[in-house]
Amino acid sequence: MSPASGLQTERGAAGTPLTEAVVQIFAAYLKEHHPERGAVSINDAFQQRFHVPLPDELNDSDELVIVVAGLDPSAERIVRYLAAEYGARINALFFRVFKDGEREYLARAWLRAERR
C-alpha cells in the first residue's frame, strides 16, 4: 500500500508499477461515475473491458497529426514548441493539389521532418 493514498500499488502486465497518479485518477473516476462497481483494481477493470492485460506503459506511442491545407505561422510555432520543449509527438501534414494540363497531382509534406 502507498502510505500517502492508502491504495495498493498496481502493476502492469510485466509487473512494473503504474504511476500512483493513474491509479488515483481511476479510483476517483470509479467512485464518482460507477459507485456500484465497488473497489475494483485498474488491472481487473482493464482486463474485463479489453480482454487483454493492462500494458506496462500507457500512451507510449500516441502521436498527434494535424492534417491541413495550410497552417498559419502561430500554429507552426506552437507545434514546434510543443515538440521541442515537451517532447510531444506532434506534427502537421500538408496536402496540396497541383495541375499539369489535364492531370492533377496530390502532394504531401510534413511540417517537422523528424519522424519517430
ZIVEN-V567973 format. One record per run of one state. SS is the DSSP state (H for helix, E for strand, C for the rest). FROM is the first residue (numbers start at 0). TO is the last residue. If there is no record, write none. Layout:
BEGIN
SS;FROM;TO / SS;FROM;TO
END
This chain:
BEGIN
C;0;9 / E;10;10 / C;11;15 / E;16;16 / C;17;18 / H;19;32 / C;33;33 / H;34;36 / C;37;40 / H;41;49 / C;50;62 / E;63;67 / C;68;71 / H;72;85 / C;86;88 / E;89;99 / C;100;101 / E;102;109 / C;110;115
END
